[in-house]
Amino acid sequence: MDLKPTFSFVYKEIDDSRILTDVFIPPLDSIRQPPNGDPAKVPVIYVVHGGGWLMGHPDMNPTAQIEDSLERGWIVLAPDHRLCPQVNILEGPMGDIRSLHAWVHSGAFDTELNDRGIPLAVAKDKIIATGSASGGHACLGLAFAGDGGSETTSTSTIPPPAAIIDLYAPKNFTHPWWTGSRDKLDVNVPPLTAEMERLVFSEHPIPSRVDLPAKPDRGGKIVLPEVDPAEKPSFVSARVSYATNVITEHRLLDVCWPRQLDRQHLSATEHYRPIDPILNVHPNWPPTCFVHGIDDNLLPHTVTTEPLMSALEAQGVRCKFVGIEGGKHMFVMSMTRGSREWERMKEAMDWVAGIIYGE
């Protein structure tokens, strides 16, 4: 299957940033059209890339998941979002994905489809949100407003998605693991210079699409290309060096959700409440499937996924856990259809399909 987007479209413009979403349209001959000539209403799935809030690109999304979605007759939206550190997690990644969700609910996407002669429209009660790592965190952010239990997303009139698939997202930020000593990450870390850091913070407009030149090898080690320290850094190489150093030094939250001067007095709970799903659970949270590698060497499921799932289940929320035996962080980047990982991932896709179709 040719997985090039059918088209790309700017869904948000802010401070000179033009934020795109790639759009994948399912085969039209597989969708029954209404006899009255109205567009057929079909489910939409947001597939949001990871990258530690600092990097990322829709090409990082799991091809197998997009292929499967299209075969089910779903429209796939693979959005960009603004990247930290020039913007924080709430204003950038979470805020932009909330804007995407609002844009879809406003009918603007239906208008775009109609203008392009595509006889489809969004079944707004059948929207699924899924993402890997930081992308999964942004999807979880569609279920709450960050005030400790609100059921809304960015406004009181926009319902959350019908279902969420979270692939190993960071969460539970008040847990001691986030500030305690941790094992050194198995990754080759490129050098970071003052010039590189200056480049990162001087980018304008704030970037929303930066390739992550890292692939996990067969053993799960994250491998980055070697950097020649004598070479003049580019914006991309500077950002890769910056992000890798921040992550390996365990400074990611400090960089992407810093304490502002007017928030210094807040407890850790109040500081993280606007962005932490576990501090915002409520009974009407959408059904959520958690997919996590059992051997994740970056974000352990016991610290992140299991506590949130337990908190949601205590509120009566429908949840499912899909553990990938032997799965490391970023396992989806090498996942192919027919693989052991995909067979487990397909369980998650079947589960959310059952949710949106009322099975």
C-alpha positions, 0 to 999 in steps of 0.5 A: 500500500502506498502510504503517502498522504492523500493531502496535507492541510494547515489546521492551525496558524499561530505566531508565524507557525503553520501547523500541518496535518497529513490526511490519509483517505481510505479507499472510497470503493470500500465505503457505502455511500448514502442513497441521498447523495450526502457524504458518508460519515466515517470514523477518524483516527488521530495518529500523533507521533512521539519524539519526547516533545522536542522532536518528531515527524508524522513519518515516525508513526507506525505504518502498520497502524495506518494501513489497518485504519485505512482498511477499516474505512477510517480517515487518518489524520497524522498531525504535526504540533509545535515542539518544545522548548520554545513553547511548553507542553501545554501550549505546544503539543497538548494545545495544538492537538486540542486545536486539531480536535476542535477544528475537526469538531467545528466542521472545518475538516468536513468543508475541506473534504467537500472542497476537494471532492471527497464524498466523506464526512467525520462521524464525530461520535467515532473519533479515536486518538492514538499516539506514541510516547509524547504523542500518546500523552497529547491524546490523553490530554483530549480527555481532560482540561487540566483542572483536576477532574474536568471532563472537557477538552479545551472548551466545555462544548467539545466532547473527548474522543470516543476512545484512546489508544495510548502507546507508552506515553509519559505520565504520573509525573509526581512519582519519585522515579521522575526525580530519582536516580535512574539507569543510564540510557543505552544511547550514543549521545552526541555532544552539545555545545553552547552554539547548538543550544543557542540555535535551538532557542533561536528557531523562528517560527517554532518548529513543528516538524523535525525528523528524529534520526534515531532507530532502535536496533534489534536489541532495543538500543536507540542508535543516532548518527555520529556527529562531527564536532568540527562541523558547523551545526545545523538547526536539525543537528543542534536540536537532536543533540539538545534533545538527546542530552536533555533526555539522557540527563533526565531533564526532560520535564524541567525543560518542557514544563519548567516552573515559572516564577509565579508558580514556584510556590506550588506543590509538585501536584499542583505544578503538574496538574495541568499536564498530568493525566493521572491528576485529572481522572474522572468517571466520563473519561473515554475508554482507553487501551494502553499498549506498552513494551514490558521491557521499555528501557525509557518509560517503565510501564509500572511507573507510567501506565499501570498507575493511570489505568488503575486510577481510571478503573477505580472511576469505572472507566473501561480500560485494556492493557496490551503488554508487548513481551520483550518490547522496548521503547519505540518498538512501533518504529520497527513493527510490521504487519504479521510480526508478533508486536503487530498481532498484539497491537491489532488487539488494541485496534480491534478493541477500540473498533468494538468501542466505537461500533458499540460491540 
